[in-house]
Amino acid sequence: MKFASVLLFCFVAVTASANEEHHEAFKPDLAKGAATAAVCSACHSSDGSRGSPAQPILQGQHPEYLVKQLTEFKSRQRVNAIMNGMAATLSEEDMKNVAAFYASKQAKPGFAKDADLAKLGEKIYRGGVAERSVPACAACHGPSGAGIPVQYPRMAGQHADYTVAQLTAFRGGVRKNSTQMTGVAAKLNDREIQGLAEYIAGLH
């Protein structure tokens, strides 16, 4: 019995070590990532920079977050007709390569267009809305909008149009791949969403 336990422990340890080595062994290939990004350029520009306001800026985004989103597009946990089709053709390695490519780029600063809306957005971003139990966005996305890898995306400088669209999609139950964001957006009105989007667009 004792021998069997030792044997099991050794098997688990070796397997864990092998998995860890496999995980550490992967190094993103930026050239391959650039090749994949070229296919995405019609919507996201060649380097994920400030293209159409309706599309997200991908430059400087956390690679882990991008891989998570692509994985969820592929599994249709996140639904978008174009992205579901694009992600369906990507392997895990493709996703990691293209995510690393976009993450390697320096995101350019954005700016708010409406000072009054941005002021409202700043209040919510930094302090939330206490009477409706809306938490401060800064708690998860950081005071500067830098986000946290895997879980929370970089927000600073993001197109206001895109942010409005995503918050509205979360609020309406169209986008379903974040329970936290669905709960937060459900408590925001249109003006508050627009204010947050304006503030985030100029955040850096």
N, C-alpha and C positions, 0 to 999 in steps of 0.2 A: 504494500500500500504506500509505504514511504517512498519506494523507488518510483512508483507511478506518479506520485505528486512531484517529485524532482524532475522526472521526464517531462511532465506537462509544463512545469515552470520553464524549463529550458526551451521547449517548443515555442511557448508564448514569447519569451525573451528574444529568441532568434527571429521570429516572425515580425515582432515590433521593430527590431533593429533593421531588418530587411526593408520594411515599409518606410522607416525613417530615412534609410540610405536612398531608396528610390525617390522619395519626396525631395531630398536634398540634391539628388543628382540632376534633376531637371533644371536646365538653364534656358530661359526664353531666348529665342532666335529673333532678334529685331528685324533682320532682313526678311525673314519669312512673315513676320508680323506686318511689315510694310507692304508686302505683296498682298496679304489679305486685306489690309486697309485700303489698298487701291480699288478693290471691288466695292468698298463702302463709301468711296469718295463722292459719289453722286449726291448723297444726303449729308455726309459728315465732313466733307472736304478731304483733301489728301492726307492731312495730318491731324484731323479732329479739332481744328481750330474754329474760329468764329464764323461759321457758315450761316445757313438759314436759321432765323430765330425760332423756327418751329422744331428744330433738331437740337439735341444736347451737344454742348461743348465737351469733347472727350479728352482734350489735352490735360495732362496733369491729374487725371482721375485715378483713384487707387486701382491698381490692376486686379486685386482680389475682388473688388466690387464689380468691375467690368465683367470678370469671369462669371461671377454669381448671376449677373443679369443675363448674359448670353446663355448660360445654362438653363435659366428659367424661361427664356424665350424658346429655347430648343424643346423643353418639356411642356411648353405652353402653360406654365404656371403664371407667366406674364404674357398677355395677349396683345399682339400687334401684327397685323397681316404681313407687313413687309419684313419685320424683324423675325417673326416666326419662320418664315421661309429662308431668310439669310442664315439664321443660326442652325437650322436643320442640317446644313451641309458642313458645319464645322465640327472638328474633333476637339477633344479637351486640349490637346496640344495647340491646335490652331487658335483656340480661345486665349490660351495663356500667352501665346506669341503676340497676337494682335493687341491684347490688353497691355502687355509690357511696352509695345511700340507707342501706344497712345500715352501711357503713363510717363514715358521718357521725355515727352515734349513739355515745354514750359507754357503753362496757360497764360494767355494775355489778360490783363485786367479789363473789367467791364465798367459800366456806369449806369446809374439810375437816371431815368428820364423825367420822373415826377417827384419833386422834393417832398411834397405833402404825403403822398402815398408811402414814400421811402421812410419817412419819419414814423408813420403808423407801423410799418413793417419792422422797423428797428425795435420799437416798443415790444412787439410780440416776439420777435426773434430772441431778444435778450431777457424778457421778463415773462413771456407767456400771457395768458388771459386767465387770471385767478378765478373769477366768478364762474367760468365754464370749465375749469380744471384743464386748460390747455397748457402744456408744459413749454418752457422756453426752448426754442429750436437749438440754441447754443449748447444746451445740455448734451445733445447727441452729435450735432454737426460742428461744435466748437465755436468759440467767440469770433474767430476769423473765417469761419466757414470751411475749415480744412478737412472736417470729417474724421472718421476713424476707419481704417482699412477693413474690408469684408462687410461690416455692418452698415456703416453710414458714409454716404458719398461726399466727396468734396462738393461744396455748393457755391463757393465764392466766385463771382463773375459769371454765373450761369445765365443764359438768356432768360429774360423775364417771361417771354411768351411760353417757353418750354416749361418753366416752373409753374406757371398758372395752369397749363394743361395737365401736368402731372398731379398737382394738388386737387384739381377738379376731378380728375379720374379716380383718385383715391377716395374723395368724398362721395362720389357717385357709385362706388363699388365696381367701376370699370377696371381699374388696376387693383389687383388683389394679392400682390406678392410681398406685402408688408402690413401685418396686423397693426403695428404701432402707428404707421402713417395713416392707415384707414381711420383709426380712432381719433387721431389728431385732426385730420382734415374734415372729419364729420362735424366738428364743432366750429369751423371757420366759415364766415360769410364771404361773399364775392369780393367785397372791398378789402377785407383782411388778407385774402389770398393774393390779391393784386398788390397790396402793400408789401407783403413778404417778398413777392417776386421782384418788386422794384428794389427793395433793400438788398436782397441777395445779389442782384445784378451788379451793384456797386460795391459789394463787400470784398475786402482784400486784407 
